[in-house]
Amino acid sequence: MNLPSRSIPTFWAALGGLVIISALLSSSPANAHAIIELNGVAAVAGQTSGLTLEIQHGCLTGQDGTTQVTAFAGKPWGAIKPAAVSGWTSVSARLANGGQQITWTIQGAPQPFVKPIFFPLTVNWPKSAGIYSLRVLQVCPSGVTWWDTPFTPATAAAPSPPLTPLPQVQVLARPGSTDAQTTDHDPTSGAAHSGH
Ligand SMILES: [Cu+2]
């Protein structure tokens, strides 16, 4: 290829960007994006244990760093308490729909794009076993990413797994309980995805 010399740095910068994007897109949902980790302790209906919300990279639109993260829990969730995270402040609020939200805001410069963020939470789990979700809004100087796309089979227009999957957690029945499983259908946001 015969590139004018002054365009070579731009070419390599663009190529580098493509490599980063390709790496992100080819990652499995289990080790990319916004995810919930239970750290070896099962979530049991009506009981209290830990959850870590992990935001594994910055916003994909501008390839820039995170400044704020908000997690939205539906009405079935019991109390959620954020632990202190160095460099971040957190605010919890009850929502009119009976749910709750926790917002973390960075105190200094944005979290670098490639550096994951870990938000530990203590959760009083929903009273019924089932699958529950945390809708997550990630804010960066370039824009926002909503992590709220349900897992569905691929269609002509949409891949599976989705590019901005909804973080979900399996809550188990208490031992000896005859509770039927329920599924938490959080209302999806009307906001546009910034997408991968
Ligand atoms: Cu991702």
Residues whose N, C-alpha, C, O or C-beta is under 5 A from the ligand:
A	BS01	CU	L24 A32 H33 L163
